Amino acid sequence: MIAIRKVVSYIILFLIGAIIILFVTTYHDKLVKIFFPIVLAGVLTYILRPMVLKLEKRNISRTQGILLIYLFSGIVLIASVIFIMPVLVNNTREFINTFPQITLEYKNNFNNAVKMIDTSNWPIEIKNAVFNEINNAVGILEIRLLNTLRNALFGSMNAATSIGDFIIAMIIAYYLIKDAEFFKKNFLSLVPRKWRNNIIVTCREINDILSSFIQGQILTAVIIGIMETTALLVIGVKYAPILGIIGGISNIIPYFGPFIGAIPAVAVAFIDSPVKVVWTITAFIVIQLIDNAFISPKIIEGRLGLHPVTTILAVLVGEEFFGIAGMLVAVPVTAVIKVILKRSIETIV
C-alpha cells in the first residue's frame, strides 16, 4: 500500500511539474515581463540584506541602512553611467562592426589551411563538400555570435532605459528587507500547523541555495571579469573590457561558461597574432584554475547539492528553451525544484 501511494505521489508531482513547465514555456515572454521586477527585487534583496544586517549590528536601523546603501549605490551607478557605460557601449559597437572583418580573416585562414585538399588527388565531390561544410560552419558561427552580441548590447541598453522596472524592484526589495519578519509570519499563518515545520525547513534550504548562488556567483563573476580584463589588457588584445565582461558573466554557467567566455577573446587575439592566442588561452586557463582552486570553493562552497550530470543537463535544457538567460538560471532553479520535490514527497509519503 505504501509503495502504491509513493508511485501515485511521484506521478502526481511529475504531472504538476509537466504542467508548470508547459505553462512557462508557452507564456514565458509575458511571464518575464510580469515577474522581471519581482525577480530583480529578489536578487537585490539577497545582495543588500547582508550589508543591511551588518549596519544593523552597528545600531543603524534597517530603514536607514537600506537608504544609505541605496544612496551609495546611486552615486556609484551614476558615476558608472557617466564614465564607464559609454566606453563599454562603444567597445561593443566597435566589436560588432568589425565582426564581419574578423570572420573574413577566419574564412581566409580556413581556406589556406585546406589548400592541401584542393591540390590533392581527392575526388572533386569530396573537395566541394569539405569547402561547403567549412563555409556553412563559419557562416552559422558568425550569425550566432553576432546575434548574441547584438542581443547583449540591446539588452544592456534596454536594461539601462527600463528605469521603471528597476525602481519598482528597489521598492519591493526595500520592503522585503525591512519587513522580512512580517512577510514570514503572514506566510506561515496561511500554512496548516502540521505542515509549518516542513515548510520552514524547505524555505531555509531554498534560501541557502539562492543566497549561495546569487551572492557567490555575482561576486565570482566580478572577480573573474576583472582578472580576465586585466590579463587581456596586459596581453594587448583589442576590446579587452567587453571581452572580460563576457568572460565574467559566462563564468556563472557551470562547466560550459569558461569555454563560452574564452571563445570571443581567443578569436579576437587570433586576428593579431598566434602568440597572443597562446597567451590568451594560457591566461584563461590560469584564471580558471585559480577560480576552481581558491575563489569558487571559498565563496560558493558547493552548497547547491546537485550532481555534475544533473547540472550539465539543467544547463542544456535551460539553453534549449530560454537561451543564454536559461543557462544562467538553470542551476539554481533546478536546485530549488529538487528541494521542493524532495520535501513534497517526504510529506506525502
BAZABA-690172 format. One record per residue: residue in one letter; x negated, y negated, z negated of N, C-alpha, C, CB in turn. Coordinates in steps of 0.02 Angstrom, whole numbers, plus 32768, in hexadecimal, padded with zeros to 4 digits. Each point is the difference from the previous one (the first is absolute). Glycine has a CB too. Layout:
BEGIN
AXYZXYZXYZXYZ;...
This chain:
BEGIN
M7FD6803D8000802A7FC380007FD57FC18000805A803E7FC3;I7F727FC480147FD27FC67FFD7FDE7FF580427FEE80147F86;A7FFE8024809B7FDF7FFC8041802D7FE180357FBB80657FE2;I80877FAE801C80307FE5803080087FB57FF5803C806E8005;R7FCA7F7E7FBB80067FB87FF07FC37FDA80188047801B7F9D;K7F7F8004805C7FC27FDE80157FFF7FF7804C7FC380317F9E;V80528003808780037FFB804980317FCB80167FE2807A8009;V80597F867FD780337FCE80117FE67FBA7FF1805B80537FE7;S7F817FA57FE27FE47FBF7FEE7FCF7FE88035800E801B7F86;Y7FC8801380917FD07FEF803480247FEB80407FAD80507FCE;I80877FD4804480257FF1803D80207FBB7FFC8016807B8011;I800A7F787FB580217FBF7FF67FCD7FC78004805880377FB9;L7F707FD280257FCC7FCC80017FE47FF680457FE4801B7F8A;F8014801C809B7FE77FFC804580317FDA802C7FC2806C7FF0;L807F7FA3800980327FDE802980037FB57FEF8043806A8006;I7FB97F867FB980007FB97FEC7FC47FDD801D803C801D7F96;G7F8A800380667FC37FE3801C80057FF6804B7FBF80357FA5;A805E7FFD807E80087FFC8049802F7FC680137FEC807C8009;I804B7F7D7FD1802F7FCA800D7FDF7FBC7FF6805F804A7FDD;I7F7A7FB07FED7FDD7FC17FF27FCF7FF08038800D80137F84;I7FCC801F80917FCF7FF6803580237FEC80417FB380537FCA;L80847FCE804780267FF1803D801B7FB87FFD801F8079800C;F7FFB7F747FBB801B7FBC7FF87FCA7FCC80078059802D7FB5;V7F6E7FE0802B7FC87FD080027FE57FF980477FE3801C7F89;T8013801D80997FE57FFD804480317FE080317FBD80657FE6;T80847FA2800E80327FE2802D80067FB57FF7803E806C7FFD;Y7FC07F7E7FC4800C7FB97FF27FC27FDF7FE2807980197FF0;H7F4B8000801F7FC57FE77FDD7FF17FB7800F7FD380738004;D803F7F7580397FF47FB9801180297FD27FD27FE980208078;K80577FF17F80802B7FD77FD47FEB80077FB7805E800D8052;L7F9080307F9B7FEC800B7FBB7FC17FDB7FEF803680708003;V7F9C7F8B802D7FC27FDB7FF5800F7FB77FF37FC180508049;K806B7F937FDF80127FB97FF780217FF47FBC800D7FF5807C;I801D803A7F6F80247FF87FC17FD280097FC4806880288038;F7F70800D7FCA7FD980127FC57FB97FE37FFF804280687FFD;F7FAA7F7580397FBC7FE580017FF37FD27FC580028008807C;P802A7FC77F757FF27FD57FC57FFE80277FBF80377FA3803C;I7FF380917FBE800280287FC27FBF80287FFA807E80078005;V7F6D801980317FC280277FFF7FC57FD27FF2803080548050;L7FCF7F727FD07FCB7FCF7FF47FFF7FE97FB780087FDB8078;A8034801C7F6C80057FEE7FB97FE480377FD480657FBB8019;G7FA880847FF87FE480377FDA7FB480028003806780408016;V7F7E7FB380257FB77FFE80087FE37FC77FD6800980308074;L80167F957F907FE97FC77FD98004800F7FB580267FB3805B;T800E80707F91800880127FB97FC6802B7FE8807D7FF9800C;Y7F72803A801A7FCA802C7FED7FBC7FDC800180428060802D;I7FB77F6F7FFE7FC17FDA80037FFA7FCF7FC68000800C807D;L80387FD17F747FFD7FCA7FD0800A80177FB8802B7FB68059;R7FFB80807F9C801280147FBC7FC3800A7FD2806680358030;P7F657FED7FE67FC780087FD37FE27FBE7FEA7FE8806C8038;M80157F637FF67FE57FBF7FEE802E7FDB7FCF7FC87FFA8070;V8079800C7F9B80307FE07FD37FFB801D7FB9804E7FEB8062;L7FAB80587F9A7FF980207FBF7FC17FEB7FDC80418060802B;K7F887F977FFB7FC27FE97FE180077FB97FE57FC0804A804E;L80637F8B7FD8800C7FBB7FE9802E80017FC37FF17FD48075;E803E805C7F89802E80057FC87FDB80127FC0805C8021804E;K7F7080077FB77FD780117FC67FDB7FC37FE57FF38074802E;R80057F597FFC7FDE7FC27FEA80337FCA7FED7F9F801C804B;N809C7FFC7FA180367FD47FE7801B7FD180367FCC80067F90;I8032800F80AE80207FDC8037803E802780137F917FCF802A;S80A980127FD2803F8023800E8001801A8048803B7FB87FAC;R7FF1807980608005801D804280137FCB8034801F806E7FCD;T80117F68802180157FCC802F7FC67FD28012807380057FD0;Q7F687FE47FFD7FC77FD4800E7FCA80258026801A7FC07F99;G7FDA808080567FCD802680228010800A804A7FE8803A7F95;I80577FD6807A8014800A80467FF97FBF80268050805A7FDE;L7FC67F6E80047FFC7FC080227FB87FEA800B806D7FE07FCD;L7F67802E80027FBA7FF080087FE18028803A7FF87FE67F85;I8019805A807E7FE5802B8035801C7FE980447FF780617FB0;Y80497F8E8052801D7FE7803E7FDE7FBF8017806E80347FE0;L7F847FA07FEF7FDF7FC180117FBA800D801C80427FC67FA5;F7F98806480397FBC801080188003802380447FD9800A7F89;S80568025807F80068024803F80147FD18038802080687FC2;G800C7F66802E80147FCF80327FC57FD7801880707FFC7FCC;I7F657FF080057FC57FD880137FD28029802D80077FC07F94;V7FEE808080597FD6802C8028801E800C80457FD780387F97;L806C7FD2806B8022800C803F7FFB7FC4802E804E804E7FC6;I7FBD7F76801F7FFC7FC480297FB97FF7801B805B7FCB7FBC;A7F73804180197FBB7FFA80167FF0803480377FE07FD67F8D;S803C8066806B7FF580348033801F7FEE80437FFD80557FA5;V80417F90805880237FEC803D7FD97FC88023806F80227FCD;I7F757FB1800D7FDE7FC6801D7FBB8014801C803D7FB57FB0;F7F9E8073802A7FBA800C80127FF38045801F7FE37FB37FA4;I8042808080487FF080448015802E801980387FD680167F8D;M806D7FDE806B802F801B80317FF37FEA8047805280027FA5;P7F9F7FBE80697FF17FED80467FC58026801D802C7F8F7FE6;V7FA1807E7FF07FC6802680188014804780137FB57FBA7FB8;L80738065801E80158045800E802E8004803D7FF6801A7F86;V80387FB78080802E800080397FD97FF58041805D7FD47FB7;N7F767FFB80497FD77FF4803B7FD4803B801080027F867FE7;N7FE280997FE57FD6803A80098026803980217FBD7FDE7F9C;T8081802D804C802A8034801C80147FF28048802980187F8D;R7FEA7FA9808080137FED80447FC58009803180537FAE7FD1;E7F72803D80197FC58007802A7FF2804A800D7FD17F947FD3;F803780947FF97FF6804880088031801D80327FD780077F8A;I80687FE5807180348019802F7FF17FE98047805580007FA3;N7F987FC180657FF37FE580427FC580228023802E7F937FD9;T7FA080817FFF7FC58021801D8008804C80037FBA7FA27FD5;F807E80778014800A80487FFE7FFE8020804580437FF07F9A;P7FDD7FF3809A7FFA801D80437FB88005801880717FD28019;Q7F677FFB7FD67FB9800280137FDC80397FDD80027F848012;I800F80867FAE7FE180377FDA80128043801F80047FBB7F98;T803B804F807880158040801D7FE280098046806B7FFB7FBE;L7F8C7FCE80677FE0800580427FB980197FF980487FA3802B;E7F9580447FA27FBC80177FF38000804B7FF27FE17F8E7FD3;Y805080888007800380477FF18010802A803D80247FE37F8C;K80078002809F800F8024803D7FC18008802B80757FD47FFD;N7F647FF680077FC2800380277FCF80337FE180107F888022;N7FEC80777F9B7FD480307FDF80168048800C7FE77FAA7FA9;F805B80608055801A8043800E7FF080158048805B7FED7FAC;N7FAF7FE480827FF2801080467FB78011800B805D7FB58021;N7F7780267FBD7FB9800E80057FEF80447FE27FE87F857FFC;A803A808B7FCE7FF1803F7FDD8015803D8029800F7FC57F93;V8023803380988018803A80277FE97FFF8049806380047FB5;K7F6B7FD280587FE67FFF80447FE1804380147FEA7F857FF3;M7FFB809E7FDB7FE38042800E80348030801A7FAB7FEC7FA6;I8094800980428036802B801A800F7FEF8049803280097F8C;D7FCB7FB78083800E7FEA80447FCC801A803280367F997FD1;T7F8D806E80177FCA8017802D7FF5804C7FFB7FCB7F917FF4;S805F808F7FE47FF980497FF88023802480387FF97FF27F84;N800480518079801F802A8033804680167FEC7F8F80288021;W808E7FB77FAD804480127FEA80327FF180387FE17FE97F87;P8056803B807B80357FF18032801B7FB97FF6801E807A8004;I7FF67F67803280187FBB7FFE803E7FF97FD47FD27FED8072;E805780477F8B803C7FFD7FD67FEE7FFA7FB6803E80458055;I7F8F7FE07F967FEB7FFD7FBA7FE37FBC7FEF7FE9807C8001;K7FEF7F69802E7FE37FBE7FF580367FCB7FF87F9B80228042;N80967FDF7FEB80377FCF7FFC802880087FC080067FFF807D;A8004803F7F6E8026800D7FC27FDB7FE47FC4803280678033;V7F8B7FA27FCB7FD87FE67FC980047FB47FFD7FB380638009;F80447F7C803280027FB7800180457FE67FED7FA780008057;N808D80217FC180447FEA7FEF800E80067FB6802680238071;E7FC380147F70800B80097FB87FDA7FCB7FD88010807A8012;I7FB37F7680037FD97FCD7FDD80227FBC80057F9780408018;N807F7FAE802580217FBF800980427FFC7FDA7FCA7FF78071;N805B80417F8F804080017FDC7FF47FF97FB480328047805A;A7F9B7FDC7F8D7FF27FFD7FB87FEB7FBA7FEC7FDE80788002;V7FF77F6980267FEA7FBB7FF1803B7FD080037F8E801B802E;G809E7FEE800480397FD48006803080057FC57FF68009807B;I801780367F70802C800B7FC77FE27FE27FC0802C80698036;L7F927FA37FC17FDE7FE57FC580027FB47FFF7FB580647FFE;E80417F7D803D80017FB8800480457FE47FED7FA880048059;I808D801C7FC280447FE87FF2801180077FB6802180208074;R7FCE801A7F6F8011800C7FBA7FDB7FD17FD180168078801C;L7FA97F7F7FF07FD97FD47FD580167FB880097FA0804F8006;L806E7F9D803880167FBB800C80437FF27FDF7FC18001806D;N806D80307F9880427FF87FDF7FF87FFD7FB58036803C805F;T7F9E7FEC7F857FF480007FB87FE67FBD7FE97FEA807A8004;L7FE57F6B80217FE47FBF7FEE80337FC880077F9180288025;R80967FDA801080347FCD8009803480047FC97FEE8003807C;N8027803A7F74803180087FC97FE47FE67FBE80308063803C;A7F8F7FAB7FB97FE07FE87FC27FFE7FB47FFF7FBC80687FFA;L80337F7A80407FFD7FB6800380457FE27FF77F9D8008804C;F809580117FDA80437FE57FFB801E800E7FBB800F800F807B;G7FE0802C7F69801980107FBE7FE57FD17FCC800980758021;S7FB57F7A7FE47FE37FD27FD0801D7FBA80087F9780438000;M80767FA9803F801D7FBE800C80487FFE7FE77FB47FF08063;N807280467FA9804580037FE7800280017FB48022803C8068;A7FAD7FE97F7B7FFD80017FB77FF17FBC7FE47FDB80768004;A7FFB7F6480207FEF7FBD7FE9803C7FD180067F8980138022;T80A37FF9800F803A7FD58009803E80187FDA7FD37FE38070;S802A805A7F76803A801A7FDA7FFD7FE77FB880058067804A;I7FFE7F587FAF7FFA7FE27FBE803C80127FD57FBE7FA18030;G807C80647FF0803D800F7FDA7FFC80437FDD80407FBC8051;D7FAA80797FD57FFA80437FE27FCE80007FC7801E8034806E;F7FAB7FA87F9B7FCC7FFF7FCD80187FDC7FC17FA88003805A;I807C7FC77FAF801B7FDB7FC68031802B7FDA7FF07F94803C;I803C808F7FE98030802D7FE07FDB80367FD980547FEA805C;A7F7880327FC37FD880347FDF7FE07FE67FC07FEB8036806F;M7FFB7F8C7F937FE17FE27FC580337FF77FC87FAD7FC68049;I808F80257FC980357FF67FCE801380437FE0802B7F9C803F;I7FDE80987FEC801180427FE67FC9801B7FD4804580168066;A7F7C7FE27FB07FC780187FD87FFD7FDC7FBE7FC1801A8069;Y804E7FA57F9680017FD97FC2802E80207FCD7FE77F978041;Y805680797FD48031801D7FD17FEF80497FF080577FB2802E;L7F8D807380017FED80457FF17FCB80037FCA801B801F8076;I7FB67FB27F8B7FCC7FFE7FCC801B7FE37FBF7FA87FF5805A;K807B7FD47FAB80177FDC7FC5803480297FD97FEA7F94803A;D8045808A7FEA803780247FE07FFB804B800A80487F9B8010;A7F7C80807FEE7FF68048800C8028802A7FCF7F8E7FE7802C;E807180077F94802480267FCD804C7FFC800B7FA37FEA7FAF;F80757FDD806780477FF8800E8017803080377FF87F877FDE;F7FE2807C80588012802D80377FFB80497FEA7FD77FAC8053;K7FF780637F847FF880457FE8803B80157FD57F847FF18003;K80907FE57FCE803880117FD48041800780267FC67FC47FA3;N8047800F808B803E800380278002803C802E80077F847FFA;F7FC0808D80227FFE803B802B800D803F7FD77FAE7FC6804C;L803280417F7A8009803B7FD7804780057FE47F877FFC7FE4;S80997FCA8013804580017FE68031801F80317FE57F9A7FBE;L800780688082802B801E80337FF2804B800980047F92803A;V7FC980877FA47FED80468006801B80277FC57F977FE1803F;P8087805A7FCD801880297FC87FC680107FD080598032804B;R7FB87FD27F757FCC800A7FCD7FD6803F800B804B7FC47FB0;K7FD6807180677FDB804080087FCD7FFC80388064803D7FD6;W7FA27F9180577FD17FF980377FCB7FCB7FF3805B8023804C;R7FAD7FB77F7E7FD57FC57FF77FB680117FF980617FC87FCC;N7F90806A800A7FBA80127FF67FDF80158042801B80247F8B;N800A8003809C7FE5801680407FF77FC58030803680707FEF;I7FFA7F6280117FFC7FC5802A7FC57FD57FEC807C80028011;I7F7A7FF57FAE7FC87FD77FE77FBD801E801580467FDC7F9E;V7FB48066805B7FC1802180137FF57FFA804C800D80517FA0;T80297FB780877FFA7FFA80497FEB7FBA801480588059800D;C7FC87F757FD67FEF7FBA800F7FB97FEF7FED80787FE27FF0;R7F71803A7FD87FBB7FF47FEB7FCE801D8032802580007F88;E7FEB803D80907FD4801F80327FFF7FD78040801780717FCF;I80257F79804780047FD7803D7FDB7FBE7FF6806E8035801D;N7F9A7FAD7FA87FDD7FC27FF27FB48009800280617FDC7FB9;D7F87805B802B7FB8800E80027FE780088048800980377F90;I801F7FEC80997FED800B80467FFD7FBE8026803580727FFC;L80007F677FFF80037FC180257FCB7FCE7FE6807A80138014;S7F7D7FEB7FAB7FCE7FD47FE37FBB8013801880487FEF7F9B;S7FA9805280637FBF801880167FF47FF080498005805B7FAB;F802E7FB2807F7FF87FF680487FFB7FB68012803E806A8013;I7FF37F6E7FD680027FBA80157FC37FD97FE6807D80068001;Q7F787FFE7FBD7FC77FDB7FE47FBE801B801980457FE87F9B;G7FB5805B80647FC1801F80137FEF7FF7804A801280517FA6;Q801F7FBC80857FF27FFC80477FF57FB9801880438067800F;I7FE27F697FD67FF57FBB80147FBB7FE97FEB807B7FE97FF6;L7F7280267FCC7FBD7FED7FE97FCA80238029802E7FEE7F8C;T7FDC805380827FD0802580297FFC7FE38046801780677FBD;A80237F88806180007FE480437FDA7FBE8003806E80388015;V7F9B7F9E7FB87FDD7FC07FFD7FB5800B7FFC80637FCB7FC8;I7F888062800B7FB9800E7FF87FE1801C8040801380167F86;I800F801B80987FE6801F803E80007FCD8038802B80707FDC;G800A7F67802980027FCD80347FC77FCE7FFB807B800C8002;I7F767FDE7FC17FC87FD27FF57FBE8021801280417FC67FA5;M7FB6807980457FC18023800E7FF6800B804B800A80397F91;E802C7FDA80927FFA800C80487FF67FC08026804780657FF4;T7FDB7F667FF97FF67FBF80207FB87FE87FF780797FE47FED;T7F6E80227FD67FBA7FEB7FF37FCF8029802980217FDF7F8C;A7FEB806380777FD3802B802780017FEE804A8013805C7FAC;L80287F98806F80067FEE80477FE07FBD800F806A80438007;L7F9C7F8E7FCA7FDF7FBE80097FB48008800080627FC77FC9;V7F858062800A7FB7800C7FFD7FE880228040800680097F82;I8020802880977FED8023803D80057FD2803D8028806C7FCD;G80067F64802F80097FD280388037801480307F897FE57FF6;V80A880427FF280388015802980327FC780067FF080797FDD;K802A7F7C805E80317FCA800B804280117FDC7FCB7FE68070;Y805B7FE67F81804280067FE17FFC80257FBE803480008071;A7F967FF77F6A7FF680237FC080397FF67FCF7F867FF48012;P80957FCE7FE480367FF87FCF803D802B800D7FD87F8C7FF0;I80418072804F803D8026800F7FF2804B8000802B7FA08044;L7F9980747FD27FEE80477FFF7FF980197FB87FC57FF3806F;G80207FE37F657FFB80137FBA804480077FDF7F927FC77FFB;I809C800B8016804480047FE58023803F801880057F837FFC;I7FF3808D8045801D803D801B7FE5803D7FDB800D7FC98071;G7FB180377F837FE180377FDC801A80077FB97F9C7FF28047;G806C7FD57F96801880017FBC804780187FFB7FB37FA37FE6;I807980438046804680167FFF80078049801480237F8A801B;S7FB6808A80178004804680177FEA80307FC97FEA7FDA8075;N7FEB800F7F5F7FE7802C7FCB803780177FD07F927FC58009;I80A780177FF7803980157FD6801B80438018801C7F877FEA;I7FDE808780578019803F801C7FD080387FEF803A7FC2805E;P7FDC80707F7C7FD380377FED7FE68027803C803D80087F94;Y7F84800C806A7FDF802B80317FF87FDF8044803080607FC4;F80077F88805B7FFC7FE480437FEA7FB78000805980508023;G7FB57F8D7FA67FF47FB87FFE7FB97FEA801080597FFD7FAD;P7F74802080337FBC7FEB800F7FED8007804A7FE280217F8C;F8036801480957FF2800A804780247FCC802A7FF0807B7FEC;I80507F78800380277FCE80247FDF7FBB7FFA806980427FEC;G7F817FAE7FD77FE17FBF7FF57FBD7FF88022803B7FFC7F95;A7FA1803C80757FBD7FFD801D80017FFB804C7FD780427FA0;I805E7FD880808002800280497FF97FBA8020804980657FF7;P7FDE7F687FF57FF87FBE80207FBA7FE37FF6807A7FED7FEE;A7F6A801B7FD67FBD7FE47FF37FCB8022802B80237FE57F8B;V7FE1805D80797FCF8025802A80097FEE80498000805E7FAD;A803F7F9A806A800D7FEF80457FE37FBB8012806980457FFC;V7F9F7F8B7FD77FE57FBD800D7FB380027FFD80687FCB7FD0;A7F7D805A80007FB780047FFA7FE18020803E800C80077F83;F80178028809B7FE58024803A7FF67FD2803C803880677FD8;I7FF17F64802C7FFA7FD180377FBE7FDA7FFC807D7FF48004;D7F6C7FFE7FC07FC17FDB7FF87FC3802C800B803A7FB47FAF;S7FC28082802A7FC6802C8007800C80417FDA7FB47F9C800C;P802D809A800D800580417FDC7FE37FFC7FBA7FF9803A806D;V7FD57F9A7F897FE27FFA7FBE80347FE87FCD7F907FE78035;K80997FE87FDF80347FE77FD4803480367FF17FEE7F8D802D;V801D809F8002802F80387FF57FE6802C7FC780247FFD807A;V7F9C80137F8A7FE1802B7FCD80047FDF7FBC7FB380308056;W803C7F8F7FA780037FDD7FC080477FF97FE67F997FC18022;T80978033800C80467FFA7FEB801A80427FE480117FA78057;I7FE280907FCD801680427FE87FE080107FBC800F80268077;T7FAF7FCB7F857FDD800C7FC1801E7FD87FC77F9780188040;A80787FA77FCD801D7FD47FCD8043801A7FE87FC47F9F8032;F806780767FFD804280197FEE7FFC80427FD980307FC88066;I7FA180637FAE7FF7803F7FDB7FE87FF37FB97FE6803A806C;V7FE97F9A7F8C7FE57FF07FBE80377FE17FD47F8E7FEF8031;I80987FE27FEB80367FE07FDA803580337FEC7FEB7F95803D;Q8025809A7FF0803180337FF07FE7802F7FCA802C7FF98074;L7F9380177F8E7FE3802A7FCC80037FDD7FBC7FB580358056;I803C7F8A7FAA80047FD97FC280487FFF7FE77F9F7FB88025;D809180408009804680007FED801480437FE180197FAD805C;N7FD5808A7FC5801480427FE87FDE80127FBF801180228075;A7FB17FC77F827FDA80147FC5800C7FD47FC37FAB802C804D;F80607F937FBF80037FD17FC780417FD77FFC7F857FFA8008;I80917FEA803180367FCF7FFE804480227FF37FBF7FB6804E;S805580767FE0804280207FFA8008802A7FC180048002807B;P7FCA80277F72800880267FC1800A7FD47FC37FBB80598032;K80237F6D7FCC80067FD47FC680437FDB7FFF7F847FF18002;I80957FFD803A803C7FD68004803F802A80027FBD7FA8803A;I8044808B7FF1803E8025800C8004803E7FD380017FD78076;E7FC580497F7E7FFC80397FD2802A803C80157FEA7FAF7FA6;G80278056809A8024803A80198042800F7FDE7F93802C801D;R80937FA07FD2803D80087FD9803F800B80297FCA7FBA7FAA;L8030804C8098803B80098029801A80487FFE7FD87FA38049;G7FFC808C7FA7801580457FF680168024803F80207FDE7F91;L7FC2801280A880128022803F7FC58029801980507FA3801B;H7FC0809880007FCD8029801F7FE97FDF8041803280697FCD;P7F8E7F9F80467FE87FE0803E802A8012803E7F8F80037FCF;V8089803B803680298013803980417FD880007FCE80748000;T80517F857FC6803E7FD97FF97FF37FB780148029804C7FA5;T7F9F7F9A80457FEE7FBB80107FF97FF6804C7FC67FF57F91;I8017803880907FF67FFB80488042800580257F8E80337FF4;L809D7FFD7FF9804180078020802B7FC27FF57FFA807B7FF0;A80047F687FD480267FC47FF17FEB7FC6802D800E80267F89;V7FB17FD280807FE67FCA802A8015800B80497F9D7FF17FB2;L8060804D80658014800F8046804A7FF2800A7FA680578007;V80837FBD7FCA80497FF48005800E7FB57FFE8018806F7FC9;G7FC77F6D800A80097FB87FFB7FEE7FDC80407FEA80087F87;E7FDF800E80987FEB7FE1803F8031800E80387F89800A7FDC;E809280338026802D8014803580417FD87FFE7FCF80727FFD;F804C7F817FC880407FDF7FFA7FFA7FB47FF8802C80687FCD;F7FA07F8080127FFD7FB97FF07FBE7FDF8013804E80177FA3;G7F86800C80827FC37FE180187FCE7FF47FC880417FCC805B;I7F997FFD7FAC7FCB7FF07FD0801E7FF47FBB7FBB7FCD805C;A807E80107FA180207FF47FBF801280417FDD802D7F93802B;G7FEA809E7FFB801080417FE47FC480247FE4805D80078050;M7F6A7FF17FD27FC2801F7FE77FEA7FE17FBE7FDF80198076;L802C7FA57F847FEB7FDD7FC3802780157FC37FDE7FA18048;V8064806B7FC1802B800D7FC58012804A7FFA802D7F8E800B;A7FBC809C8024801580467FFF7FEC80247FC17FF78000807B;V7FCC7FF47F6D7FE780267FC680257FEF7FC07F9080028037;P80787FBD7FB680257FF37FC28049801580047FB37FA27FEB;V806C805680508046801580088006804B7FF680157FA08050;T7FBD80857FCD800080497FF87FF680147FB77FD4800D8075;A7FFD7FD07F6A7FF4800F7FB9803D7FF27FD57F877FE58012;V809C7FE47FFD803D7FEF7FDB80378034800C7FE17F858007;I8028808E80398032803280117FF180427FDD80127FC9806F;K7FAE80497F8D7FEC803E7FDE80157FFF7FB77FA0800C804F;V80537FBB7F8F80127FFA7FBA804C80057FF77F9B7FB87FEC;I808A8025803E804A80017FFA801B8046800C80047F888026;L7FE4809A800E80188043800F7FEE80307FC77FF57FE9807B;K7FCE80117F6C7FE9802C7FCA802C7FF77FC27F8B7FFB802C;R80817FC77FC080297FF47FC480498013800D7FB27FA37FDE;S80678053805E804580118010800B804C7FFB80087F9A804B;I7FC8808B7FD0800680497FFD7FFC80197FB97FCD80078071;E80067FDB7F677FFA80147FB980417FF27FDA7F847FE88005;T809C7FE0800D803F7FEE7FDE8038802F80127FDC7F897FFF;I8029808780438036802B80177FF880487FE8800C7FB78064;V7FB680627FA17FF380467FEE7FF680077FB67FCC8013806F;
